[in-house]
């Protein structure tokens, strides 16, 4: 029977409990947002004792459904001041599912300067002192934990940034090789974990059992058919598999929507050198790994291994958004430099999008030149040392703008924009502006219909139709995030009319329900409503749902477009 | 005939214009807030080209009315994200009045790195290059300007902090000795001035004429009677005159409402050593100046001159809030250290309240010990050098909390709380929470009835009655701030029933009007309504009108009180 684990850091105690009625039937983002919404005072300080940090596996977590092992992390965000859910791959989602633990709620705050680790097994959850891990990066942290806990466990850890409670800090989840390469990156969830004095969670699934399915046969049939849709779709079987998410560099560059040098132009002259195609070529040549899954049960396998010329591990394949943030957006055209920066971000435990954007703003401020890769590495290293400059960088894009007098700061609700310029991809601009998460492409990936011709086509340069596009995707995404599915299953789901039905069949077969596709959409809308309500109680109104003014004033080359979706359409997007 | 001066920094041109109809009859805060409200897009970046910086003299500015020379500075605040009016003493308010210039609107933005000064005379307003002043502190800036423009002019300048567009930066106004000691300190108005490339404004009243009065005789009679109320009242003729605003240290300490060591206790064991009484004694002994006015026409004269043991100028008498911010709030009990810190803040051009609070948070973070005066001076010196640490400090209390992982951050809407603990002086807590300005004691000084028994008595420890008290004072203050009157005239106005009538008579005699006392209150309410509306359009709702959570959780010794004014009463305070 699925349970919740409540971890109280005031008293250093843990307690398994039955899933409270209001949280029953919820997983992933639906569960984290429900807990945060119900249990966190919206006006509290995000790194104070009144915030809560929630981990949740998805509704399909721990099952044999392909790509169902995502893990959600939720809290009030130190970066946005609003509600936050950030989800990640890695092994921990599946492991929690295999322990039949739907969620972990971490509350309270220990004595300042005390560090703990939480060891979760089938029959127990223990908090133990972890002062020996204090101040370590994620890579060193997992090395030490591996020595003690072996190779069958997974880890959720924070690096120096989370330990210092900096707003750009991530929570790292270990991958299949126990490396801390998968991150709940956005919104400073690592800072909240640090504020709880929690350096690491170790999840040992060895004595666990997979969840009991209400109808194993029906589940198996649906899972098989669902997997077939994934392996049939060219994006999830070829594009992502061969080139990683970085397949998008050339596509966005051609579309004129690749934000370059702090969103000053939509085309990067060095794009080819940092593209997915080049990434694949370098990897093949050097003997790295192409087509590697970040979690068990992944059949898309977009996560390769980047090695140096000597064939030695450098980092996991940097994601498209990471390559973009440190590459085009900083004017850097060298994948070796970008892979090093990616490794450093993973080690320090900071969001690559937020920090790459922050670096670009530092470049605009004149701290270093656009394109200065060695300079970027040197400055980023200060995050690991927690110098004042490092703290500013790790506090995010808005902080760098504030401290260095830059007005062109690409953030919404304090969170940096990702890798798609909203002037050339207007549907994603609507998502950036209106999602309760702050600027976030994963909250409603309108790039699909704007650029990729998946799930229909909406002209990316026209203002109209974008609000409807974003709205539908935001609702669907909230549901996908609640199931624990990797967002990339959206490609087959959007293109094959029956694919969603298989997800619904799996949910029904898992829980003995009779949901319809409409019920799933209803869940997505319910999640958004909870999140919007939290933000409203935290002090936001709809005037927060705006892009920075420079997107409305500065036309973006090559299309010479500004962001011109009317405010009224932004306001209507999530008006339910 | 009163005019406005419009200064366009895009094109480096100035233009005198008739006062536009919607701004007619407005002065001071009413005028700045009207312009910001009408002309600034509320969601713009505060240091970008769409913000405007507005200077305004009061309705009685330039007249012979006592204490009528305040100058207001308004803009969208980089610190709060909302509308801001911050006003100051010094000579510029009267000088603008003598030139019959009601306001200066600075708009646009020049090429980055270019600096200008604005020279305002009776017949002209010229922008001139000021690259030679770039990077200078306020004291060096005015030294250079004095060489060129002589001793009859006044200055509005920014120091290093404003030049770097840091959110805690002030605008300095020169006093009667042309020292840059009077500041529009709160909310980062200096950062906005810096973002306009405007290093200094030089105001030369020599060819100006005092405003033409509609009824000179009536004005003279009312002004005389008004002055008598001021010289009759013990606070404005004795308390403030002899001890400066720092007369409040012992009073607040005795009331248990003197926030000590970052608002952790309400009583400071070193209070006597930094009190107004000690300030007077040291000043007398060393040959400094007691009873000095910061502006012409001041008959309260709360601003003394602090000298060192050799009798040499150190700083103007630090205000109560300055002594508190650097003294009790940082655990420092040495007036010599505090005077040095005050000088440094004036020179760098930063708000003493914001920066002292920021230092206390840095102390709580463990960067230095509470009480470490030399350490505080050393760290503050980094503001002048614009190191990363200096930039964090000069960005304010919230920034220090964010970068150094402190959850006990005493701010409302991003602006630090001043020198009265809201748990022991609950009326001022209502003002902190609800004023559109962010935490600001001057917006509705409930300390009057809570502690000083001026204008009635309201038990400072009881939650009820505080909302009504704050509401009335906020309305009255908005009107006072619009007249250009020093806020301290509120003491006689609150205690002598007929004093307000003399102000109304002066306004009528100045402009040929037939206003009543109710009209003046109506003006105050109108100002607040404009400001609240701007903030709402900037993205705030009433949930922003809250004190930090720790004031509701941590009882304050010695009274063991938490802040317990109900949220509903906060919300009702400015519900018109």
Contacts between the chains, C-beta under 8 A, distances in Angstrom:
chain1	res1	chain2	res2	distance
A	41	B	549	6.6
A	42	B	543	6.6
A	43	B	543	5.9
A	43	B	546	4.7
A	43	B	549	6.7
A	44	B	549	4.7
A	45	B	407	4.5
A	45	B	408	7.9
A	45	B	409	6.6
A	45	B	548	6.3
A	45	B	549	5.9
A	45	B	550	7.5
A	47	B	405	6.4
A	47	B	407	4.8
A	48	B	407	3.5
A	48	B	408	7.6
A	48	B	549	6.3
A	48	B	550	7.1
A	49	B	407	7.4
A	50	B	549	5.6
A	50	B	553	7.8
A	78	B	402	7.3
A	164	B	404	7.7
A	164	B	405	5.5
A	165	B	405	3.4
A	166	B	402	7.8
A	166	B	403	7.2
A	166	B	405	7.3
A	167	B	402	6.0
A	191	B	405	7.7
A	194	B	405	7.3
A	195	B	405	7.3
A	195	B	407	6.9
A	387	B	388	7.1
A	388	B	387	7.1
A	388	B	388	3.9
A	388	B	389	4.1
A	388	B	392	5.9
A	388	B	403	7.2
A	389	B	388	4.1
A	391	B	388	8.0
A	391	B	392	7.4
A	391	B	403	4.4
A	391	B	404	7.1
A	392	B	388	5.8
A	392	B	391	7.5
A	392	B	392	6.7
A	392	B	403	6.4
A	395	B	402	5.7
A	395	B	403	5.7
A	399	B	399	7.3
A	399	B	402	6.9
A	399	B	403	7.4
A	402	B	78	7.3
A	402	B	166	7.8
A	402	B	167	6.0
A	402	B	395	5.7
A	402	B	399	6.9
A	403	B	166	7.2
A	403	B	388	7.2
A	403	B	391	4.4
A	403	B	392	6.4
A	403	B	395	5.7
A	403	B	399	7.4
A	404	B	164	7.7
A	404	B	391	7.1
A	405	B	47	6.3
A	405	B	164	5.5
A	405	B	165	3.4
A	405	B	166	7.3
A	405	B	191	7.7
A	405	B	194	7.2
A	405	B	195	7.3
A	407	B	45	4.4
A	407	B	47	4.8
A	407	B	48	3.5
A	407	B	49	7.4
A	407	B	195	6.9
A	408	B	45	7.9
A	408	B	48	7.6
A	409	B	45	6.6
A	536	B	541	6.6
A	536	B	543	7.2
A	537	B	543	5.4
A	538	B	543	6.0
A	539	B	540	6.1
A	539	B	541	5.8
A	539	B	542	7.8
A	539	B	543	4.0
A	539	B	544	3.8
A	539	B	546	7.7
A	540	B	539	6.1
A	540	B	540	7.9
A	540	B	541	6.8
A	541	B	536	6.6
A	541	B	539	5.8
A	541	B	540	6.8
A	541	B	541	4.5
A	542	B	539	7.8
A	543	B	42	6.6
A	543	B	43	5.9
A	543	B	536	7.2
A	543	B	537	5.5
A	543	B	538	6.0
A	543	B	539	4.0
A	544	B	539	3.8
A	546	B	43	4.7
A	546	B	539	7.7
A	548	B	45	6.3
A	549	B	41	6.6
A	549	B	43	6.7
A	549	B	44	4.7
A	549	B	45	5.9
A	549	B	48	6.3
A	549	B	50	5.6
A	550	B	45	7.5
A	550	B	48	7.1
A	553	B	50	7.8
